[in-house]
Each structure stands twice: as C-alpha cells, then as structure tokens.
C-alpha cells in the first residue's frame, strides 16, 4: 500500500448502480480523502461490516451530511496524518460516519481510540460500532447497573456478543435469546447466564421464571414487544436499536403505567460530532479497562479481503455468523 503522504488515489468499495444486492459491491478507485482541521487520516488495515451498511447498500440509510457516500462505520489502522492527541504511526480504531470500506479514511480525531494492548487490527475494527452502541443504549439510555438483569435479543450478532460481555463486566445478569440451539449454546459460551432458543421456548416465560428483567435491549421489535413488557420488572426499561421483526408496535398504555416502564431507543450514526466525542471519551474511560482486564474480547466470525465486501455482506445477511464480520485491506 502506498504511503498516505504519496498516494493520490485509493481502492474503496462502491455500490454499482447506487443500490442493489450484495453482489453490486465493487472495488473502485477514488481520490484519497483530505482531512479537514481536527481530523486524522487513517491508513485502514481492517473495517467492520455492520447491518446498517446493508441497509445503506439497499438505498434506505443515506449517510449523514458531510460523510462519505461509501459505507463503513468502523475501522482500525495507523494514523497517517495526525491531529489532536494523535501522532503519525499511532495504532487506532475509530467510529466513522461512513467511508470505512477503503484503504484510507478520515475521521474527527476525537472519535478515534487507541487500539487496546495486543489486539490485532481485525479484532480492533470490530469494537467501535458495537461498543459505542451498547454503551449508549444499555448503560446510558437503559441505565443498567450491577446486580440488575439484562434481556437481549440477537445474542450472536456483533451487538449481542458485545452486550453479553459488557453487561457481565458491569456485574449484571444476562438472559440472551437466539434462534436455534447452536446460537443459545454460543450465548452461554460468551458468558450469558441464561440462553433461550426462541424456536423452542417462550423467552418471556423463561425471563419471568428467572425473576424478571430490568433492561431489554431489542433489535427485533414487532411482536416481541408484548413479551418484552411481560418480562419487565416494575421500573424496567426497554431500549430499541433496530426493528428487524417489524417497525410498528401496539402500546398498552395502562400496562406501561402499572409497570412504570420506560420505552426508549436511539441511533448512533446521526449524532453530532460533539456528542460522539463525549461518547468516545466515556467508552475509553469505562470500557477500555474491561478490555485490558480480559473481560471483553472481539468475537471475529470471519475475515474477508476488502475486494470481497459483497461476499462479506452476503455472509452477514445469511445470519449464521457469531460475532463480527471483518474486511481486511492489503
């Protein structure tokens, strides 16, 4: 790979025709991005593949203003042009507004974090999107505390495997759901206290038998909502981060009043730069020590070359993965 001080163009991944299936992802040559004041240029070594990338590829999740049109929300690599606290050669991982499927990316220097200890670039690339999402939604919006119980759906997704480990690191009990006995077993191996195969068990009944839950992290929506509410303790919180099972729910107002339930949710990508910087600082303060202590590890399911981004997204869409799907440059 050419030095970032010498290169004029780079390989990146674009969607042929603007939108389409995974097979529409093709390598192209694009100008090297130029960092603005306060931004660093990263020579990308690895990039995470996330479900929002799939939605963007299908034309339903446009990047925020000012972000690259190409997809990719998290990377790990080496600083080429420094800014802020970073110097050239520093190993970093970073949360992006877009453009991570490329040999180089620019990012607000405040949104980058040092790669913890001996982690590989592939492992580090799987941290920012999932860790920021879990921290913001489970610990800030959901206010999960030690001694409480978290119910999370999609246990073997990138978010799921991170949420299990982070909740356990914080001293919480975890009930995790997945489709199939193999996914339930994987959830237990990752540290969940209770795993539910939703093809065979009613997760609400299991959760109630365990004493109920304080926080639900839900990426399913749809008909999971009544069961989430049923499983919730008085004063509990349901946090939505996606709606893979349906974006509309019927809200039983009196039942919510009885349980003093809080129903909330959030997205990460549209947050402004200052808010992402605040969140990055909190993640470094709280979560990075968990990584150093071995309480949180990136579960890498499969690594693909950058040029095979289409195959990587198809693998994620198939749903059989456990943990993160990663692209590797070079």
Secondary structure, DSSP 8 states (H G I E B T S, - for coil): ---TTT-SEEEEEEETTSS--GGGEEEEEEE-----TTEEEEEEEEEEE-HHHHHHHTTSS---TTS-SS--SEEEEEEEE--TT--TT-EEEEE-SS--SBSEEEEEGGGEEE--TT--HHHHHTTHHHHHHHIIIIIIIS---TT-EEEES-TTSHHHHHHHHHHHHTT-EEEEEESSHHHHHHHHHTT-SEEEETTTS-HHHHHHHTT-EEEEEES--TTHHHHHHHHEEEEEEEEES--TT-S-----HHHHHHHT-EEEE--STTS-HHHHHHHHHHHHHHTHHHHHTTS----EEEEEEGGGHHHHHHHHHHT---SEEEEE--
